Amino acid sequence: MTTTDTGRRADVTLKRMARVLGLVLVAVGLVNTIPSIPGLDAFFQDLSGDPAFAIRKFPYQWLYPLAFVLMMAVVALHHSFWADFRAREVGPLKLRLGAVMDVLLVVTALVVALGYMIEIDSICLIDRATGVRADLLARALEEEKEFALLYGLPEPNTVEDPACVQTLGGWIFVIVGGALAVFLGYNVRVWGFPLVAVAIVIAAYTLITVLVWYVFGADDMNKYLITKLGGEPRSLMDGRPNVEDILVNNAQGLMGRFMGILLNSVFPYIVLGSLFGISAGGKSLIKLAFLWTRRLRGGPAHAAIVSSALFGTISGGPVVNVLSTGVLTIPMMLKRGFGRVFSGGVEAAASSGGQIMPPVMGVAAFVLAAMTVTPYREVVFAAVIPALAYFGCLFLTVVFEARKQGIEAVGDKTPDMLLTGQDKLNLVMIFAPILLILVLLVTPKDAVGCGPLGAFLGVEQIWVNGVCRAENLPWIYQLIQNSAGDAGSAGWWALMLLSCLFFLDAEFRKRPGQLIDALADAGVTISTLYLMFLSVSIIDFCLNFTGLSGFIARDVLGMLRAFGPELQTGGVFLFAALFVTMLMAILLGMGMPTVPAYVNVALLMGPLVVGLGIATFTAHMFIFFFAVASAITPPVAIAAFAAASITRADPMATGFSAVRSGVVMFVLPFVFAFYPELLLIDAAKMDPSAPPGSGVFLSGYGPGVDWAALALLLPRLCIGLYLIASALTRYDRQALAGWETALRLVLAVLVLMRDPALFGPGLAVTALYLVWHSVRAGASKVA
């Protein structure tokens, strides 16, 4: 046996161990995310005899460090430096270095987890072990009781967690600094340097500015050059509270909000996506898409859009989507006469759009919900119109391209479109979990039990001012009410439903063990994803540490305002600032997954967009869309490159074709930045300058959906997208001359203007021009 074979066997063994630990992680995560089932908590508390016993929703201070160590162990085993070097037959020195890196990642994770439990006030591990914590709690409780007795207050039985006495001291600098270096180094190995480059630059900037303050002081120093930690005399120990925050802060810490998002919200959906990967429903879904679109000119291209939209809302990843649906749809497009470049571009654009397709929009949408403190169900509502507009525009692009190529509809059913009985069962596996998620997300808690079925079952319904409230709900209704509107619960129930539906497939019944394999793969995916979140966390707390985002926002706004008042009229100022943000989002997002692309720009440029007077949610949606668009934007268009690997066409040309097909992804964010009513939710219209929770809306807006404004806007949006799609295809009823292409783009801008003095004439000219174009095209065909 050669050294290479031995290395490969070692790699397989380590990956198998990683999958075992991944399965353990998934088991812990799924138990933690069990929805609130009536009577479940009480049952286990009675069984254990401990009223504080928790079978689900584990205390975060214990769960996070455990999950953190498991994740990093999975990463070290699955992406082992040592196994990779051994398979490549490198020298012994490099081989030992690889082993050191693998061990170092796991040891660092253990040290960080222990440091977290030592420093966080709710545990104070050293104090707990030495008995100091018990003494502090007893003394504090006694003092609280004396205070309550003195003032005639109820006697307390709990106190707030006291600050830890025995901590890491100065060693916290060494532990945190070393951990950041190890995590960034491993991120380069797993995710590549481009993803980590921003984190490395910002971390280096933070360190340099701290040293500048420490060496030279703060007097007469540019704000960008220093990070001031304290007063005089200057001492690095003044920065210990900030470094402690990196370790234990629930917002910006290494085990902060991104750990919370991953374990409490996204977890069931990642596992669900892994299970969909082994479902037989993918091919049946594409069959259905071909069946639905057989009477359209675009045929397989339209099928690619439909299947990518439906599959994309499951996978949430553009490359995965391209490789899953594109291998079937792209050959069919080529067979029907579409060009290789166009076929790849349409598939890439459609697959990228899956990330904005409700109800499951991928991990980045959950991160957006957490960063804007907006319920995920509202994010789903906000994405409805933009998603329909995006895929509608893709449909138009295919129609125009089919006309240009002279491609006709198939019309009749072909053998490969016929759905068998098993296909129909497979489609149930796809649609039933998605439908369940949708129903649970859109059902208001207060509405559960109201309605004819509730009345029939004897539910007590109380009506106040025309609004129903149900009381004394039966167990099943309590179960539904507890899960309604909660994204995590909806994902968990969909996961359980899909696991049961798998047994409708005879092939699955022959190999049920693949369910365990899929769960193990999900654990590996989650672990690798959190490694990426660590690099994002570093950016997060470094920006918070230095205040860099605020400096950039204030200075860029100041520079834009310096151009004079004429720039600030008619929305030109707002458009210029948004355009700068768009360029930053595309630049920072190139070659990255959507999550870091979105978070990087949201942290850096979010304050700038909010400073323009745009609601915080709308600003983040603006950035989110361009993070999605970065997957099809040359020169590093990862979705287009994946499609080009199937078409064998030029990747760069495929990227530009994807931009032309999916250009509306670059247009829609500007539209809803100027028309936030398009997002349908109140959070998109809130005044960012008002205190949080004050309920103050932007000028001209109020609560609820503005149906009158939408009735005026949506037809104009449809016309504008029609003009853009035809202009970029350079074809409508017939080929467009250069002046017609330019005219259509100008008219598209005019019909989307806010001022009736602009969009009114724009609509009139558009109507006259389109009538003229149709008559001219008809006359050309007759001649």
N, C-alpha and C positions, 0 to 999 in steps of 0.2 A: 504493500500500500504506500502511495507517495505521500509526501508532506502535504501537498495540496488536498488530497483526499482526507487526510487526517484533520486538516483545518476545516474542511467543509463539514465533516462529522461533528467536530467541536461546535461549529456555528449552529448546526441543527439542534444539538443537545441544549445549548444555551437558549436558543429560541423556544424550545419546548418548555424549559424552566420558566421563561418569561411568560409564556401563555398560561402556565399553571398559576403563577402569581397574578396575572391579569384576570384569571377567572375568580380568584379570591377577591380582588379589588371590585369586580363587577358584583359579586355576591354581597359584599359589604355595602356598595353603593345602592343596589336595588332594595336591600332591606332598609337602608336609611331613607330612601325616597318613597317608601310605602305611603300611599295616601291615607287620609284620616278615615279609617273604617270604624263606624260606630261600635263601641263596646270592645274594640281590640286592645286599646291601651289599658282599660280597666281590667280586662281579663288577665293580662300579663302582670299587672301590678298586684292583683290578688294572688296570682300563682306564685309570685316571688316574695310576697309579703312586704315589698318595698314600695311605698306610694310614689317615689321618685323614679322608679324603674322605667326605662324607655326602650321599647323594641324597635322604634323608628325615630327619625329626626334626632339622631345622636347629638350630644353636646359637641359643638364645633371645636372647643378647645382640646378635646380628646380625639375627635374624628380627623381633623385636618392633619395633625402631625403623623398619625398612623397612615392615612392615605398618601401623604407626601412621601414617606419612606417606601411604601409599596410601589408608587409610581416610578420613583427614581431607580429602584431595583429592577423593575421591568425594563426601563430604558437601557440601563447598563447591560442587561442580559440580551435584549433584542437587538441593540445597536452596538454591540461590543467592539471596541477598538481592537482588543486582543484577538478575537476571532477573525476579524477582517484582515488584520496584519498576517495572521497565521495562514489564512487562505491564499494570500498573495505572496507567501514565502519571503517575507522581509527578513532583515538581519536580526540577531538575538537582542541587540540593544533596543531597537524599535519595538520588538515584540514585548519586551519587559515594560517599555514605556506605555504601550497599549494596555497591558494588564494593570499598571499603576493607575491609569486614567479611569478604568472601569471600577476598580476598588475605591478610588478617590471619590467618585460620584456617589456611591452608596454610603461611604463613611461620612462624607459631607452632609448628605441628607439626614443621616442619623444624628449628627452633631447639631445641625440646624433644628431638627425636631426637638431634641433635648433642650437646646437653648430656648426655643419657643416656650416649652413647658416650664422652664426655670424662670423666664422673664414675665410671662403673662400673669396678671394679678389673680385670675380665677383659678390658677393651679399652684404657682410658686413651688415648683417641684422640690427644691432643696429645703425650703421652709417646711413643706409638708412632711418630708422624710425625717427631719430633725425634731419635729413637734412644735417648732416656733409658730407655724401658721395656726395650729389649733389654739395655742395660747393667745395669739392676737385676736382671733375670732371670738374667743370666750370673753376676753377683756372688753372688746368693742361692744359685744352684745350686752354685757353687764352695764356699761356706760349708757347704752341706749335705753335700757330698762329703767335706770335711775332717772334719766331725763324725762321719760314718759311718765313715771310716777310723780315727779316733781310738778309737771304741768297737766296732770290728769288726762294724759293721752292713752290710747290702747297700748297694751304691752306688746312690743315687737318680738318676733321669734327668729328673724333673720337680720343680717347686716350686710352692707356693701363689702365687696372683696377688698381687703387691705392691701396696700402696696407691698411687694416682695421685699424682704430684708436682705436675704442672701441671694445675690444675683451673679451674673457673669463678670461684673465689673469692667475693667478695661479690656478683657479678653473678647468682649463683644465686637470690638473693631476688627480683630484678627479673624474671628469666625465669620462675620458678615462679609468682610472684604474677600477672604478666601473663597467663600461660597459663591459670590458673584462671579469671580474669575472661573471657577469650575463649571458653573451652570452655563456661562457664555461660551466657554470652550466646547462643552458638549453640544450646545446648540449649533455651533459651526459644523460639527460632525454630522448631526442628524438633519438639520434644516438648511444648512448651507450658509455661507458668509453673508450674502445680501440681506437675509432676514435679521441677522444679528448686528449688521454694520451700524444701524441707527442706534441700537442700545449701547454698543461699544463707544460710539462717538459721544453720546450724551453722558454716559457714565464717566468717560475720561474728562469731559468738560466739567462735570460736577466736581470731580477730584481736584482738577487744576484750579477751579475758582475757590475751593476751600483752602488750598495751599497758598493762593495769592493773598487771601485775607489773613491767613495765619502768619505769613512772612512779612507782608507789607502793610497790613491794617486796612481800614475802610476809608480813611480820610482821602478826599479828592479822587476816589477810585470810581471808574465807570461801573454802572450797575451790572453790566454783562460780565465783568471780570472778577467779581467776588461773590462768594456765598458766605454771608456773615452768620456765624454760629453763636456769638455771645459778645460781651463787652470787653473791657480792659481789666486786668491783663488777659491777653488772648490765650486761650487754652483749648486744645482739641477735645478735652473732656466735656467742654460746654456743648459739644455736638452729640453727646451720648444719648439724650432723649430722641434725637432724630434717627440715630442708628437703631435704637431700640424699636422705633416705629417700623423700620424696615423689617424687623423680625416679627413683631406681634400685632401691628396695626391691622384692623379688620378691613380697612379701605385699601391703602397702598402697600401693604406688607407682602412678603414672599408667600404667605399663606393668607392673603387678604381676600378682596372681593372676587378675584378671578377663580380662586379655589371655591368660593361660595357659589359662583355661577356654574362652575363645572359639576360640583357634587350635588347641588340642590335643584338646578333648573335644566341644564343641558344633558345631564347624565342619561336619563331614559331615552332621549332622542338619539344619542350616539349609539347606544345599544340597539335601538330600533333600526337605525340605518344599517348596522352590521347584520341584523337578522334579515332585513329586506334583501341584502346582498346574496343570501342563499335561497331566496324565494324563487320559485319558478314563474313568478308573475311578470318578470321583465320582458320576456319574449312575447307573452300573451298581451302585455300592454302595448307593445309595438305593433302587433297584429291589429289590435283594436284601433290604434292611431291610423294605420293604413286603411282600415275599413271606413273610418269616419271621413277620411280626406280623399277617397277615391274619385269623387265627382269634382274635385278641384283641380285646376291646371297644375298646381305645384305638386300634387300627389305626394311622393315620398319626402319632398322638402317640407311640406306642411305636416306630414307625419312626424318628421324629425322634431319640428317645433312642439307639436302636441306631446309627444312622448318625452321630450327633454323637459318640458314644463312640469309634467306629472312626475317623472322620475327625479327631476331636480329638486322638487319640494321634499323628496325623501332623502336623497343623498346629501344635498346642500353643498356639494363640491363640484366645480366646473370640470376639472380633469377627470374625476371619477365618472361624471355624467357623460362626457364625451366618449370615454373608453367603453362605457356600458351600452349606450344607445347608438353611438356613432358607428360601431362595427357592423350594425345591421342597416341603419338608415343611409349612411354615406354610399355604400355600394348600390343601393336602390336608386339614389339620386343620380349617380353616374350612369346607371343603366338607362334612366329615362332621358338623358341628354344634358343634364346640368354639368357645367364645367367643374373640374377638380377644385379650383380655388374657391369658387362660389359655394360648392357643397361643403367644403371644410369650414368656410367662414360662417355659413348659416348654422351648422351644427355647433360651432364654438359659441356663437352669440346666443343660441337657444339654451345651450347647457349652462352658460354663465347666468342667464336669466332665471334659472331654477332657484337661485339664492334669494330672489325677491318674490318668489311665488308662494303665497299662503297655502295651507296653514303652517307648514313646517319650512322655515326659511334658512335653516343652517345655523351653525354655532354663532356666527357674527350677529345675527338678529337678536339672539338671547343676550349677547354682550351689550348690544345697543340698548335693549330694554333695561338692563341693570345700570348702565352708565347714565341713562336719562331718568332713572327711577320711574319708568313707565311700565304698567302691566303688559306682559307679552301679548295678551289678547288684543290690546289696543294697537300694538305694533302690527299685528295681523290685519286689523281693520285699515290701518294707515297705508298698508302696501297694496290693497285691493285694486284701486284705480291705476296707480303706476304700473302694476304687474299686467293688468289687462291692456293698458296702453302699449306697453313694451311688446308683448307677444302679438297684439293686433298689428303693430307696425311691422313686425317680422313677417306676419302673414302677407301684408301688402307688398313688402319687398319681394317675396317669393312670387306673388301674382305677376308683378311687373317683369321680373326676370323670366318667368315662364312665357309671358307674351313675347318678350324680346327673342327668346330662343325658339318660339313656335311650338312649344310643348303643349299637348292637349291632355285633357283629363282621361283617366282610364275608364271611369264610368262603371263598368260591370265588376262584380266580385271575381277575384282570381283565387286559385286554390290556396295560395299562401295567406289569404285574408280570412279564410273560413275558421271560425272559432269552434273548437271542439268542446265537449263537456268539461274536460279537464282545464281548458283555457278559461272557461267561465268561473270555475272554482279558483283558479289562480288569480283571476281579477278580483275575486272577493277578498283574497289575501292582501291585495294592494289597496283596494278602496275602503274596505271596512275599517281598518285602523285609522286611515286618514279621516274618514267621516266621523269616527268616534272622537278624534282630537278636535275636529271642527265643532261638533255639537257641544262638547264640554267647554270649549273656549268661549263660544258665543252665548252660552246659556247663563243669564244672570242668576246669582244665588237666590235672590228674592223671588224669582219666578218659578222655582222648583216647587211643585205641589199645586200650583195654580193651573186651572184649565179643566176641561171636561173629565180627563182621566183621573185627576186628583179628586174631583168632586165625586166621581163614581166609586173611588176607593175610600171615601169617607174622610178625606183630609179637611181639617178645619180651615176655611178660607175667610180671611178678614179683608174687607175692601174699605180703603180710606182714600177719598178724593179720586176714585177711579183706579187706584193702584191696589193690586192684590198682595196680601202677605199670608203665607201658609204657616200654620202652627201645628204642633203635635204630629209631626210627620212620621209615617211608617219608616221602618229601617231602610228600605231600598231608596226611599226619597231622601233620607238623611245622607245616605252614601253618595247619591248624585249631587246633592247640595254641597257636601264637603269638597267634592272634586271640581265643581263647576267654576269656570273662570281661572283655574290654577293650571298653568302650563306644565309644571312638573307632574302633577297628578294625571293630567290628560295623557301625557307621554307614557307614564307608567301603565295605565290601563290599556293603552293601545299596544304596548309591548306584550302584556299578558294575553291580549286577544290574539295577536299575531302568532304567539307561541302555540296557542291552541289550534288556530286555523291551519298551521303547517301540516297537521295530520289529515287534512283533506287531500294532500298530495301523496299518491301511492309511492312515488320514488322517495319521498321523505320518510315515509313509514318504514321503508327498507333500511334507511340509514339515519335514524333519529339522533345519532351521536353528533351529526353536523351542527345541531343546535348548540351543544357544548362548545364545539370549535368556534362557532360564530360569537358566542359570549366571551370566549378567551380572546379572540381577535379584537373585540370591542375594548377589553381591558388594556390591550397593547395600544390601541388607537388613543384611548383616553390618556394614558400615561405619556405618550409621545406629544399629545396636544398640550398637556400641562407643562412639559419642558419648554414648548414655544411660549406659553403664557408667562413663564418665568422671565424671558427676555422682555416681554411687554411690561411686566411688573417693574422691571428695572427702569424702564423709560418712565413709567408712571411715578414712582417715588423720587426719581432724580429730578423730574420736572417740578414736582411739588416741593422738593428740597431747595431748588434754585430759583423758582418763580419765573423760569425762562418763557413759558407760554404766555404769561401775562405781559411780560416785556415786549415780546414779539407782537402781540395783539395791539397793545397801545401804540407802538411805534409804527406799525403798518397802517393802522387807521389814521394816525397823525400825518404820515406821508401822503396818503390818499387825499386827506382833507386839504393838504397844502397846495393841491392843484387849483384850488379856488372853488367858489360857490357854484360855478356853472357845472362842475363835475358832479355835484351833489343833487342836481335836479333831474327829474325824469327817470330815476332809477339807474342812471349811468354809474354813479358812485357804488351802489350796491352791486351792480353787475361786475364792475372792475374788481372789487374785493372778492366776490364769489369766484371769478375767473382765476384769480391768484390761488385761491384755495383748491380749485379743481386741479390746477397744474401740480400743486404740492401733493395732492392725494394720488394722482396718477404716477408722479415721480417716485414717491415713497412706497407705492404699492406694487411697482413692477417686480414681477417674479416672486411675489409673496402670496401666501394664502390670504383669503379675505380678512380673517380675524386680525392678524398683525397689521395688515394694510389699513384697515379701518381704525384700529385703536391708536396706531402711531400718529395718524393725521388728526384724529379726534383729540388726542392729548396736546399735540403741537398747535393745531390751527382751530380747534373748537372754540376757544375763547375769542378768537378773532371774528368768527362768523356770528357768534352770539352777540358780540359787541356791535354788530351792524344793526341790531334791533330785531333779529330773527329769533323766534322761539327756540329754546334749547333743543327740543325734540326735532324740530324741522332742520336745525343746523346739523344735528347728528345724522338724520336721514340723508341730507345732502352729501355728507362725507361718505356715508355707507354706500350710496349708489356708485360713487366714483371708485371706492375700494373694490366693488364688484366689477366695475368696468375695466379695472386694471388688468383683469385676466385676459382681455382681448385687445389690449393696447400695445402696439409695437413700441420699442423693439423686443420687449420680453413679454410676449403674450402667451402665457402658459396654456390656456385653453385652445388657442389657435394652433400652437405647436403640437399639442396632443392630437388635434384633428388632422394636421398635416402629416402626422405619422401614419394615419390611415389612408389618406388620399394620395400620398407620395408627391404632393405638390410643394411649391416653395413655401416654407413656414412664414416668411415675412409677408409675401403676397397674401397668404391666407389670413394673416393678422389684419392687414388693411381691408381685406374683404369682410372680415368679421366686424370691423369698426363701421363700415358702410352699412352692413345689414343691421347692426345693433346700435346705430347712431343715436336712437332715441334714448338710450341709457345715459348719453351725455347731455341730452336736451331736457329730460324730465326733471332733474334736480333743480335746474334754473326755473322751470315752470312752477313747481310747488314751493320754491323759495319766495316767489312773487305772489303765488296763489296758495297759501297754506290750507285753505278750505278743501283743496284737492285731497288732503290726507285724512279728512273725515273725523278726526278726533280733536278734543279740546286742547290736548297737550301741544298740538302743532300751532296753536294760536295764542298761547300764553305770552304775556309781556316778560321778557327775560330780565328787565331792569327792576321789576316789582319784587318784593320779598317772596321767597318760596312759600307756597300754600296760600297766598293772598287771593288767588282767583281773579287776578287782573288780566284782562285780555288786551291784545294789540288793538290799536285804534282802528275802528271800523268792524271789529269782530266781536262775537258773543258766543255763549255756550250752544252746544248742539250743532247738528249738520245744517248748513245754510243751503237749502235746496234751491232757492232762487238763484244764488250765485253759481251753483253747480250747473243749473239749467242754462245759464248764460255762457259758462266756461266750457263745458264738455263738448258741445258741437264745434266750438272753435278749436279745441284741442284735437278733435278728430280730423278736422280740415287741415290743421297745421301739420299733423303727422302724415296725412295723405300726401301733402305737397313735398314734405321732406323725403319720404320714402321714394316717391317717383323721381324727384330731382337727383337723388344719389344713384338710382338705377339708370337714370337718363332714358326712361321709357315710361309711357302711360298707355294710351290707345295706339300710339306709334312712337317711333324714336323722337327724342327731344333734341332740339337744337341747343347750342350753347347758351343763347340768350334766354331760352325757355327755362333751362336749368337754373340760371341765376335769378330769373323772375320768380320762380316757384320758391326759392329759398327766401327771397325778400318778402314775398307775400306770406310765407309761413311765420316770419317774425312779426309782420304787421297784424295778422289776425290774432296773435297771442298777446298783443299789447294791452295794457290796462285801460288806456285812454280811449273812450268811444270815438273820439275824433280821429284816431288812428286805425282801430280795428274795424270800424264801420266801413270806411272807404276800402280797406283791405279786403273785407268780405265781398263787397260789391265787385271790385276788380277781379277777385278770384272767381266769382260766379261767371262773369262775362268771359274770362279767359278760358275756363274749363268747358263752357258751352262751345266756344270757338274751336278749341282743340278737338272736341268730340265730333263736331260737324266736319272739320278738316280731315280727321282720321277716317270718318265714314265715306267722305267723298274720295279719298285716296284709294279705299278698298274697292269702291264701285268702278273707279277708273282703271 
